């Protein structure tokens, strides 16, 4: 799976757009929706899960996964919302996303594995927001 592939770009752009309800989403919300869209899209799911698994056993694979996260999820969401945060806070948020992916898709920890993605957004976006704000 390549970050510049049409499938990845389409999944990211779809998640970043405001929902049909017309509500504008903040950075944390958009970031999480974009990440979940990539993890749950049938065309990108296996590649994302493969990168999560590989990142656990290899620093090199972990760094490659972080680069993909930054290019395909973090940077587009930041650009769409005008979000600016320190590199440390952004990396901490990426770590939270990797942890979520590990729990939900690799280890399949319940109830995280089976709850609808929308519920993950409702419950988890505030934690990402707090990290970005340094709380």
Rosetta blueprint (number, residue, H / E / L):
1 X L
2 X L
3 X L
4 X L
5 X L
6 X H
7 X H
8 X H
9 X H
10 X H
11 X H
12 X H
13 X H
14 X H
15 X H
16 X H
17 X L
18 X L
19 X L
20 X L
21 X L
22 X L
23 X L
24 X L
25 X L
26 X L
27 X H
28 X H
29 X H
30 X H
31 X H
32 X H
33 X H
34 X H
35 X H
36 X H
37 X H
38 X H
39 X H
40 X H
41 X L
42 X L
43 X L
44 X L
45 X H
46 X H
47 X H
48 X H
49 X H
50 X H
51 X H
52 X H
53 X H
54 X H
55 X H
56 X H
57 X H
58 X L
59 X H
60 X H
61 X H
62 X H
63 X H
64 X H
65 X H
66 X H
67 X H
68 X H
69 X H
70 X H
71 X H
72 X H
73 X H
74 X H
75 X H
76 X H
77 X H
78 X H
79 X H
80 X H
81 X H
82 X L
83 X L
84 X L
85 X L
86 X L
87 X H
88 X H
89 X H
90 X H
91 X H
92 X H
93 X H
94 X H
95 X H
96 X H
97 X H
98 X H
99 X H
100 X H
101 X H
102 X H
103 X H
104 X H
105 X H
106 X H
107 X L
108 X L
109 X L
110 X L
111 X L
112 X L
113 X L
114 X L
115 X L
116 X L
117 X H
118 X H
119 X H
120 X H
121 X H
122 X H
123 X H
124 X H
125 X H
126 X H
127 X H
128 X H
129 X H
130 X H
131 X H
132 X H
133 X H
134 X L
135 X L
